[in-house]
Amino acid sequence: MKIYVSVDMEGIAGIAYKEQTTRGELLYPESRQLLTDEVNAVVEALVQAGAEEIIVKDAHATGLNFLYDRLHPSASYVLGPAVMANRFPGLDATFDGAVLIGYHAMAGTQEAILDHSWSFADIYGLELNGAPIGEIGFEALLFGLHGVPVIFVSGDDKTCAEAKRQLGSVFTYETKKATGRHSGLLKAPKRVYAEIGGVMGEAVRRRKECSAYSIPGPYEMKISYMNTSLADAHYYNETDTFRLDGRTRLLKDDDLLRLLSRTFH
Ligand SMILES: [Zn+2]
């Protein structure tokens, strides 16, 4: 059995503040420890659940956040910045499931720790074919292109709710209950490491209940920027790229991967 794990940082146990997730900030080094410990708990749980091949992608910011000398030896790890067209190196249709660890709710979600969609500075919100979409939906679509279902998502309570709303049948684990963008009721990381494996094991056992995520084409992506100058920076050909209003760009495409790649260019 093969499982692909993608790891973001905002939803990791013990994290609630942007300074904890930003390289160069005072609190970042201890967050790397929290991140690495949670990744190790997840890899151990997957090994216990029978996974024979595990790829773990460091998906936060630069993709260089793990403490490499402390990583669990039973997985291989993808490091470094990602390109959308090959966001999950090594992924193919032979994988049995995908797991999203430490994720966060989409931009604009009320009482959600560090809610955003890809960029804190640029993106106000995204809509795909008329429905709001955040990073969970994006990642699930990319896995879905290979026929691989997302079987498990962890993060705060709003992250878990978004995953269920977007994906339907998926197993979730709450690392914290958010009460605001930077506040919440946090579970002690040690408790999370002890508990997360139980849900992970169930997700692996019952993975057939989860299906690969897809949205039928043709596709329209509406991108609302934080301000008008971010929208000004793009070229509009009025054929497949349109300016809807001061800060909104609309992309049309028949090819989903190409559309997702164009979204951030
Ligand atoms: Zn992140």
Residues whose N, C-alpha, C, O or C-beta is under 5 A from the ligand:
A	BS01	ZN	D8 M9 E10 H60 A61
